[in-house]
Amino acid sequence: MTTANLYYLAIALLLLCTLACQPAQQTLAEQHTPTAHFIVIGIDGMSPDGINNAPTPNIDWMMQNGAYTLTARAVLPTSSSTNWASMLMAAGPEQHGVTSNNWERDDYVLPPVVTGTEDIFPTIFDAIRKQLPTAETGAIYHWDGFGRLFEKSAVNYDKHIDSEQGTTDEAGRYIKDKKPKFLFVHLDHVDGAGHGAGHGTPEYYQAVARADSLIGQIIQATKDAGIFDQTVFLVTSDHGGIGTGHGGETPDEILIPFILSGPGVKKGYKIPHPVYTYDNAATVAFALGIELPNACIGRPVKTAFEGYNLPDGETVVANEALAEPVIYPKREGHKAAGGLFIDSVPEVRIETMEKDGITYYTLDGNEPTETSTKYEAPFALSHTAVVKAKTYKNGVGSQSYIAYFRVADSKTKSGLKYSYYEGEGWMYLPSFKSFKPVRTGAAIEPSHDQVQGHREQTFAYVFQGFIKIDTLGEYRFYTNSDDGSKLFIGDELIVDNDGDHGTRERSGKVDLSPGLHPIRIEWFNGGGGYWLNCYYRGPGIPKQIIPADVLMPVKPL
């Protein structure tokens, strides 16, 4: 055999080996059979905590007989419009431009990078209409704002109904009458319970249980229609919540469920990799056998389907951590653990939640290690302290639990002065020079729970006085507020957290010398829930709620 023949034979063998060694993923992708029917059930405001603590037999059945994760992530901000849009469009707010609940088709700040059939970023409905023009599609939704987020011309059936039961009943009728290729059902009552009673309350869990029963009714409708065995279901949410609100950046607000079940979906499979809300539409497209526009960033959750496995070396979600300990008084919603104790001595009690775990703690804000003080019994605090606790087991540590204890003496006249204002239609902090305060008073801390007697909406407070600095250096200040707030040191704006928004934290830094410095915090509430806490950190000072003992309403003579 000539040298040339040997060369071509080697090339042929190499090609055969390459083809034979192709991963099964590629072959399976080519053989994927499109799903006959796909139904998304979106429960506004339903958090993983709600599923874990409410009776949810239908959701539990879906998880046992499907693929799921309870650590999928919403996009920021964790507002409804932004996240439902991301879910429908397989894109983030930086692509579709729906950056808040104030977004309207003719009133927005950021334009979409592309538009489809209508003057919005194209949705899954638009993709289905273009590639499967005879397919029956529908959207039935409880919150009327959902209806502005998709192309009306791309759906066969578009219906808003102002109750969760009515929405579910209409979805059942539609399923039985039309057997849709794709249906999106939106239920809003869980979010209503979160805003009304608060996330994590009995009323909230009752609303989640109610959602579960409605999911069962929709599943039953597919059985009555004779399409249950041909239907993939996806149950998900737009955001969670904390306290009576959402819109911020905490895990309580951003973590959401993503639960798939139906033909071709793995059974009892916990999805081992990150899932994002914009992967929703991409997963629908994959299941239906269609393509999304190139501008989309969502990726189908293929690992949820039979025959599709996580590629070697792919990043997976970290193993679930140990249960963190709890410091009492424990945190509730946005309210931090610990508290303000005036003319009293707080008792610190720590509960270890991990079986056979050992908890250690610190009083200076440093991260506890296994060489820190071991918690054995409740103890008293005579001074302001940042208490951190962490549980260890077999050399592995939990997340730290942090509590802010502030100890104040009423005889020292610590705190700040405040002025209270009322207005109309505020979306940002007003210019207080043009307003006369309704009343003035004193607050030992600049926070929402240190002022009483205000109305429910369109009000504002200005806290002012002096902050005592002992050490030269850089200081960072934070406001955590709903709605907007600003913090000034002297006349310099340090923290700008203005605007109509859910509870969120913003910060800024400034170099300060020892002595007294004027401080002013402005805060307003436009409507709905409200919140204000202020923090600082500096040389030798861990991040903490600004304690009363460094604040004074007037400068001493």
C-alpha positions in Angstrom: 0.0 0.0 0.0 1.4 3.4 -1.0 2.1 6.2 1.5 -0.8 8.2 0.0 -3.2 5.3 0.5 -2.1 4.9 4.1 -2.7 8.6 4.6 -6.3 8.5 3.2 -7.0 5.3 5.2 -5.9 7.0 8.4 -8.2 10.0 7.6 -11.1 7.7 7.0 -10.6 5.8 10.3 -10.3 9.1 12.1 -13.6 10.3 10.7 -15.4 7.0 11.6 -14.0 7.2 15.1 -15.2 10.9 15.4 -18.7 10.0 14.3 -18.9 6.9 16.5 -17.7 8.9 19.5 -20.3 11.7 19.1 -22.3 12.0 22.4 -25.8 10.6 22.5 -27.0 14.1 23.3 -26.6 15.1 19.7 -28.4 12.1 18.3 -31.2 12.3 20.8 -31.7 16.0 20.0 -32.2 15.1 16.3 -34.7 12.5 17.4 -36.7 14.6 19.8 -40.5 14.2 19.3 -42.4 17.5 19.7 -44.9 17.6 22.5 -48.6 17.7 21.4 -49.7 20.1 24.1 -48.0 22.4 26.6 -49.6 24.3 29.5 -47.8 26.8 31.7 -49.4 27.6 35.0 -47.8 30.7 36.5 -48.6 31.5 40.1 -47.8 35.1 40.9 -45.7 35.5 44.1 -45.5 31.8 44.9 -42.2 31.1 46.6 -40.4 27.8 47.3 -41.1 28.5 50.9 -44.8 28.5 50.1 -44.5 25.1 48.5 -42.5 23.7 51.3 -44.8 24.8 54.1 -48.3 24.6 52.5 -50.3 21.4 51.8 -49.7 21.0 48.0 -50.6 17.4 47.0 -50.8 18.3 43.3 -47.5 20.1 43.1 -46.0 17.2 45.2 -47.4 14.7 42.6 -45.8 16.7 39.8 -42.4 16.7 41.5 -42.6 13.0 42.2 -43.6 12.3 38.6 -41.6 15.0 36.9 -38.5 17.2 37.0 -38.1 20.2 39.2 -36.0 22.7 41.0 -37.0 25.0 43.8 -33.9 27.2 43.3 -34.7 28.7 39.9 -34.0 32.4 39.7 -36.1 35.3 38.7 -34.5 38.4 37.2 -34.0 41.8 38.8 -35.9 43.7 39.7 -38.2 41.0 41.2 -41.3 42.8 40.0 -44.2 41.1 38.2 -44.0 42.8 34.8 -40.3 42.3 34.4 -40.4 38.6 35.3 -43.5 37.6 33.4 -42.0 39.4 30.3 -38.7 37.5 30.8 -40.7 34.3 31.1 -42.6 34.9 27.9 -39.7 36.3 25.9 -36.8 34.1 26.9 -34.8 37.3 27.5 -33.8 39.6 30.4 -34.9 43.2 31.0 -31.7 44.4 29.3 -33.0 42.8 26.1 -36.8 43.3 26.3 -36.8 46.6 28.2 -39.6 45.8 30.6 -37.7 47.1 33.6 -40.6 47.8 36.1 -44.3 47.6 36.6 -44.6 51.1 35.3 -43.7 49.8 31.8 -46.2 50.3 29.0 -46.0 49.7 25.3 -46.0 53.5 24.7 -44.2 54.6 27.9 -40.8 53.0 28.7 -37.2 54.0 29.3 -35.3 51.2 27.6 -36.4 50.1 24.1 -36.3 46.4 23.2 -33.2 45.3 21.2 -35.6 43.7 18.6 -39.3 43.7 18.0 -41.6 41.0 16.5 -45.1 41.1 15.0 -46.0 43.8 17.4 -43.9 46.7 18.8 -42.5 44.6 21.7 -39.8 42.0 22.1 -41.1 38.8 20.5 -42.7 36.2 22.8 -43.2 32.5 22.7 -46.7 33.2 21.3 -45.2 35.0 18.3 -42.7 32.2 17.6 -45.5 29.6 17.7 -47.8 31.6 15.4 -45.0 32.1 12.8 -43.8 28.5 12.8 -47.0 26.6 13.7 -49.6 29.0 12.1 -52.6 26.6 12.6 -51.8 25.8 16.3 -54.4 26.8 18.8 -52.9 29.1 21.5 -54.4 30.9 24.5 -53.6 33.2 27.4 -56.0 33.3 30.4 -54.9 35.5 33.2 -56.0 36.8 36.6 -53.8 40.0 36.7 -54.8 42.3 33.9 -51.3 43.6 33.6 -50.2 40.3 32.2 -52.2 41.0 29.0 -49.9 43.8 27.8 -46.9 41.6 27.8 -47.6 39.5 24.7 -48.8 39.9 21.1 -52.6 40.0 20.9 -52.5 39.1 17.3 -50.5 35.9 18.0 -53.0 34.1 20.2 -56.4 32.6 19.4 -57.8 33.2 22.8 -57.1 36.1 25.1 -59.1 36.4 28.3 -58.7 38.4 31.6 -60.8 37.3 34.5 -60.6 39.0 37.9 -60.7 36.0 40.2 -58.5 32.9 40.6 -61.5 30.6 40.5 -63.0 32.3 37.4 -59.6 32.1 35.6 -59.3 28.4 36.4 -62.8 27.7 35.3 -62.3 29.5 32.0 -59.0 27.6 31.5 -60.9 24.3 32.0 -63.6 25.2 29.5 -61.0 26.3 26.9 -59.0 23.2 27.3 -62.0 20.9 26.9 -63.4 23.0 23.9 -60.2 23.7 22.0 -57.5 21.3 23.2 -54.8 24.1 22.7 -51.3 23.4 21.5 -50.1 26.0 24.0 -51.8 27.7 26.9 -50.6 30.1 29.6 -52.7 30.4 32.7 -51.8 33.1 35.2 -53.2 33.2 38.8 -52.6 36.2 41.0 -54.2 35.5 44.4 -51.0 34.2 46.1 -49.3 37.5 45.4 -52.3 39.2 46.9 -51.9 37.3 50.1 -48.2 38.1 50.2 -49.0 41.8 49.9 -51.9 41.7 52.3 -51.0 39.3 55.1 -47.3 38.9 54.3 -45.1 36.1 53.0 -44.7 33.2 55.4 -48.0 33.9 57.2 -50.8 31.4 57.6 -52.9 33.4 55.1 -50.1 33.2 52.6 -49.8 29.4 52.9 -53.5 29.1 52.6 -53.3 30.9 49.3 -50.6 28.6 48.1 -52.7 25.6 49.1 -55.6 27.2 47.1 -53.3 27.5 44.1 -52.4 23.9 44.4 -56.1 22.9 44.2 -56.6 25.1 41.1 -53.6 23.4 39.5 -55.4 20.1 40.2 -58.5 21.4 38.4 -56.5 22.3 35.3 -54.8 18.9 35.2 -58.3 17.3 35.6 -59.5 19.4 32.6 -56.9 17.8 30.4 -58.0 14.4 31.5 -61.6 15.3 30.7 -60.5 16.6 27.3 -58.6 13.3 26.6 -55.2 15.1 26.2 -53.6 14.5 29.7 -51.2 11.8 28.4 -50.1 14.2 25.6 -49.6 17.3 27.7 -46.5 18.7 29.4 -47.2 21.0 32.4 -44.9 23.6 33.8 -45.7 25.3 37.1 -43.6 28.3 38.0 -43.7 31.8 39.4 -42.4 35.3 38.8 -41.0 36.0 42.2 -41.2 35.3 45.9 -41.3 37.9 48.6 -40.3 39.1 52.0 -42.6 40.8 54.5 -45.5 42.2 52.5 -43.4 43.1 49.4 -41.0 42.1 46.7 -38.8 43.8 44.2 -35.5 43.5 46.1 -32.5 41.3 45.8 -32.9 38.8 48.6 -33.1 35.0 48.1 -36.6 35.1 49.5 -37.6 37.3 46.6 -35.6 35.9 43.7 -35.9 32.2 44.2 -38.8 30.5 42.3 -40.1 27.0 41.5 -39.7 25.4 38.1 -41.7 22.1 38.0 -42.2 20.1 34.8 -44.3 16.9 34.3 -45.8 15.1 31.4 -44.8 12.8 28.5 -41.0 12.6 27.9 -40.2 14.3 31.3 -38.0 12.5 33.7 -39.8 11.3 36.9 -38.7 12.4 40.3 -35.7 14.2 38.9 -34.2 17.2 40.8 -32.7 19.4 38.1 -29.0 19.7 39.2 -28.0 22.9 37.4 -29.1 26.6 37.5 -32.5 27.5 35.9 -33.6 31.0 35.2 -37.0 32.5 34.5 -36.1 33.3 30.9 -35.5 29.5 30.3 -39.2 29.0 30.5 -40.1 30.1 26.9 -37.0 28.3 25.6 -38.1 25.1 27.3 -41.6 25.5 25.7 -40.0 26.1 22.3 -37.8 23.0 22.7 -40.7 20.8 23.7 -42.9 22.0 20.8 -40.1 21.7 18.3 -39.8 25.3 17.3 -37.0 27.9 17.3 -36.7 31.2 19.2 -35.2 34.5 17.8 -31.5 34.8 18.0 -31.9 37.7 20.4 -33.2 35.4 23.1 -30.8 34.4 25.9 -33.0 31.6 27.5 -31.9 28.0 27.1 -34.2 25.0 27.2 -33.9 22.9 30.3 -33.2 19.7 28.3 -32.0 17.8 31.3 -35.6 17.6 32.5 -36.4 15.3 29.5 -35.7 11.7 29.1 -32.4 11.0 27.2 -30.8 14.3 28.0 -28.1 14.4 30.6 -25.9 17.0 32.0 -22.7 17.2 29.9 -19.5 16.2 31.5 -17.9 19.1 33.4 -21.1 21.2 33.4 -21.5 23.4 36.5 -24.1 22.0 38.9 -25.9 23.6 41.8 -23.9 23.2 45.1 -25.1 20.6 47.5 -27.7 21.9 50.0 -26.1 23.5 53.0 -26.6 22.6 56.6 -29.6 24.3 58.3 -28.5 27.6 59.7 -29.1 28.4 63.4 -31.6 30.9 64.5 -30.9 33.8 66.9 -33.9 35.2 68.9 -35.6 37.5 68.5 -35.4 36.0 65.0 -35.7 37.9 61.7 -39.2 38.2 60.2 -39.5 39.4 56.7 -37.3 42.5 56.2 -37.0 42.9 60.0 -33.5 41.8 61.1 -33.0 39.5 64.0 -32.1 41.2 67.3 -33.7 44.5 68.0 -33.6 47.8 69.8 -33.6 47.6 73.7 -34.1 50.9 75.5 -33.3 50.8 79.2 -33.2 47.0 79.2 -30.7 44.2 78.8 -31.4 41.8 75.9 -31.0 38.1 76.2 -29.4 36.3 73.3 -30.8 32.9 72.6 -29.6 30.7 69.7 -31.2 27.6 68.5 -29.3 24.9 66.5 -31.5 23.7 63.7 -29.2 21.0 62.2 -29.4 17.7 64.0 -26.1 16.8 65.7 -24.7 20.2 64.7 -22.6 22.4 67.0 -23.1 26.2 66.9 -20.5 28.8 67.4 -20.9 32.6 67.7 -19.2 36.0 67.7 -20.2 39.4 69.0 -18.1 41.6 66.7 -19.6 40.7 63.3 -16.7 38.4 62.4 -17.5 35.1 60.7 -17.8 32.3 63.4 -15.4 29.4 63.1 -15.0 26.2 65.1 -12.5 28.1 67.3 -15.1 30.8 68.1 -17.2 30.7 71.3 -19.4 27.6 71.4 -23.1 28.3 72.2 -24.3 26.5 75.2 -26.9 28.6 76.9 -28.7 32.0 76.6 -26.6 35.0 77.7 -27.2 38.7 78.4 -25.8 41.6 76.4 -24.9 44.9 78.1 -23.8 46.7 74.9 -24.6 47.1 71.3 -23.3 44.1 69.3 -23.5 42.3 66.0 -24.1 38.7 66.8 -23.2 36.1 64.2 -23.9 32.3 64.6 -22.9 29.4 62.5 -23.5 25.7 62.8 -20.8 23.1 62.0 -21.1 19.4 61.4 -18.3 17.1 60.3 -16.1 20.1 59.4 -18.8 21.7 57.2 -20.4 25.0 58.1 -23.9 26.4 57.5 -24.7 29.8 56.4 -24.2 32.4 59.1 -27.2 33.9 60.9 -26.8 37.5 61.9 -28.6 39.6 64.5 -28.3 43.3 65.3 -28.7 44.1 69.0 -28.8 47.8 69.9 -28.7 48.8 73.6 -29.8 52.4 74.3 -30.2 54.5 77.4 -33.2 57.0 77.2 -31.4 59.4 79.6 -28.7 60.1 77.0 -31.1 61.6 74.5 -29.7 59.7 71.6 -31.3 59.6 68.2 -32.4 62.1 65.5 -35.0 64.7 65.0 -37.7 64.1 62.4 -40.1 66.0 60.3 -43.2 64.4 58.8 -44.7 65.4 55.5 -47.7 64.5 53.3 -48.3 64.9 49.6 -49.9 63.5 46.5 -48.7 61.5 43.5 -45.1 61.1 44.6 -42.9 58.8 42.5 -39.7 60.3 43.9 -38.6 62.2 47.0 -40.1 65.7 46.8 -38.2 69.0 47.4 -38.9 69.5 51.1 -38.2 73.2 50.9 -41.6 73.6 49.2 -43.4 71.6 52.0 -44.4 72.5 55.5 -44.1 69.5 57.9 -47.3 68.2 59.3 -45.5 67.5 62.6 -42.0 67.1 64.1 -40.6 64.8 66.7 -37.7 62.6 67.8 -36.8 59.0 66.9 -34.1 57.0 68.6 -33.3 55.4 65.2 -34.0 56.4 61.6 -36.4 53.6 60.8 -40.0 53.1 59.8 -40.9 51.5 63.1 -39.7 54.4 65.2 -42.3 56.8 63.8 -46.1 56.5 64.4 -49.3 58.1 63.3 -48.6 58.5 59.6 -51.1 57.7 56.9 -50.8 54.7 54.7 -49.5 56.3 51.5 -47.9 59.4 50.0 -46.0 60.5 53.1 -42.4 61.2 53.9 -39.9 61.7 56.8 -36.7 63.6 57.1 -34.4 62.5 59.9 -31.6 64.8 60.8 -29.0 65.4 63.5 -25.4 64.3 64.0 -23.4 61.1 63.9 -20.3 60.6 66.1 -17.2 59.2 64.4 -14.3 58.0 66.5 -11.8 56.8 63.9 -10.4 58.4 60.8 -11.2 56.4 57.6 -13.6 55.3 55.0 -17.2 54.7 56.0 -20.0 53.1 54.0 -23.6 53.9 54.6 -26.6 52.0 53.4 -30.4 52.6 53.2 -32.8 49.7 52.8 -36.1 51.2 51.9 -39.5 51.0 50.3 -40.0 53.4 48.6 -37.2 55.9 47.9 -34.6 57.2 50.3 -31.4 59.3 50.4 -28.7 59.7 52.9 -26.5 62.8 53.3 -23.4 63.5 55.4 -23.2 67.3 55.6 -24.5 68.5 52.2 -23.0 65.5 50.3 -25.3 62.9 48.9 -23.8 59.5 50.0 -26.7 57.1 49.3 -29.2 57.6 46.4 -31.9 54.9 46.8 -34.7 57.2 45.4 -37.7 56.2 43.3 -40.9 54.1 43.6 -39.7 50.6 44.3 -39.9 47.6 46.6 -37.6 47.1 49.6 -34.1 47.3 48.3 -30.6 48.3 49.6 -28.2 50.9 48.1 -25.0 52.2 49.5 -22.3 54.8 49.2 -19.0 55.6 50.9 -17.3 58.7 52.3 -14.0 59.5 54.1 -14.7 60.9 57.6 -12.5 62.4 60.3 -13.2 61.9 64.1 -15.9 64.2 65.5 -19.5 65.0 64.9 -20.9 65.1 61.3 -24.3 66.3 60.2 -26.5 63.4 58.9 -29.8 63.6 57.1 -32.0 60.7 55.8 -34.9 61.4 53.5 -37.5 58.7 53.0 -41.0 58.5 51.3 -43.7 56.0 50.6 -45.8 56.4 47.5 -48.3 53.6 48.2 -48.5 50.0 49.4 -46.0 48.6 51.8 -43.2 50.7 53.3 -39.9 50.1 55.0 -36.7 51.9 56.2 -33.6 50.8 57.9 -30.2 52.5 57.8 -26.8 50.7 58.2 -23.1 51.7 58.3 -19.7 50.2 58.6 -16.2 51.6 59.0 -12.8 51.1 60.5 -13.2 48.4 63.2 -17.0 48.6 62.8 -18.9 45.7 61.2 -21.9 46.4 59.0 -24.8 47.1 61.4 -28.0 49.1 61.8 -26.8 52.6 62.8 -27.1 52.4 66.6 -28.6 55.1 68.7 -25.5 55.6 70.8 -23.7 57.2 67.8 -26.6 59.5 66.9 -27.7 62.8 68.5 -30.4 65.2 67.6 -28.5 68.4 68.3 -24.8 69.3 68.6 -23.7 69.7 72.2 -22.7 73.3 73.2 
